[in-house]
Amino acid sequence: MEAIIGPLGLLFLGLILGYFRGVEKERDRICEAFQHEREYSYSDFNNVLEKHEERKAGWKAKASLDKRRKKHNKNK
């Protein structure tokens, strides 16, 4: 049983570390493109990402509220 759990654990750890490394490389690649194209600094790039995440959260909240309103109005 230990012969199966050990390699599976290492495989899972490798997949997680690979995922995070890929995310980091992609973020760096996009950041570098922004720096060359529009002369953004790293902090400017992070500010753009934070604003986008806030908007995305707002869109999700609005969609959820609209769904609840539609369900409530349907039940009347």
C-alpha positions in Angstrom: 0.0 0.0 0.0 2.9 2.4 0.8 4.3 1.7 -2.6 1.2 3.2 -4.2 0.6 6.1 -1.8 4.2 7.5 -2.0 4.4 7.9 -5.8 0.8 9.2 -6.0 1.6 11.8 -3.3 4.7 12.9 -5.2 2.7 13.0 -8.5 0.1 15.2 -6.8 2.7 17.5 -5.3 4.4 17.7 -8.7 1.1 18.6 -10.4 0.4 21.3 -7.9 3.9 22.8 -8.1 3.8 22.7 -11.9 0.4 24.4 -11.9 1.7 27.3 -9.7 4.9 27.6 -11.7 2.8 27.8 -14.9 0.6 30.5 -13.5 3.6 32.5 -12.4 5.3 32.2 -15.8 2.1 33.3 -17.6 1.6 36.2 -15.3 5.2 37.3 -15.8 4.8 37.0 -19.6 1.7 39.1 -19.6 3.2 41.7 -17.3 6.3 41.9 -19.5 4.1 42.5 -22.6 2.3 45.3 -20.8 5.6 46.9 -19.8 6.8 46.9 -23.3 3.6 47.9 -25.0 2.2 50.5 -22.7 5.1 51.2 -20.3 3.3 49.8 -17.3 5.3 49.2 -14.2 4.8 46.0 -12.2 2.7 47.8 -9.6 0.5 49.4 -12.3 0.0 45.9 -13.7 -1.0 44.5 -10.3 -3.4 47.5 -9.8 -5.1 46.6 -13.2 -5.5 43.0 -12.1 -6.9 44.0 -8.7 -9.5 46.3 -10.3 -10.5 43.5 -12.8 -10.9 41.1 -9.9 -13.2 43.6 -8.1 -15.3 44.1 -11.2 -15.5 40.3 -11.7 -16.7 39.8 -8.2 -19.3 42.6 -8.8 -20.5 40.8 -11.9 -20.8 37.5 -10.1 -22.8 39.2 -7.3 -25.1 40.9 -9.7 -25.7 37.7 -11.6 -26.5 35.9 -8.4 -28.9 38.7 -7.3 -30.6 38.7 -10.8 -31.0 34.9 -10.5 -32.6 35.2 -7.1 -34.9 38.0 -8.2 -36.0 36.0 -11.2 -36.7 33.0 -9.0 -38.6 35.1 -6.5 -40.7 36.7 -9.2 -41.5 33.4 -10.8 -42.9 32.1 -7.4 -45.4 34.9 -7.1 
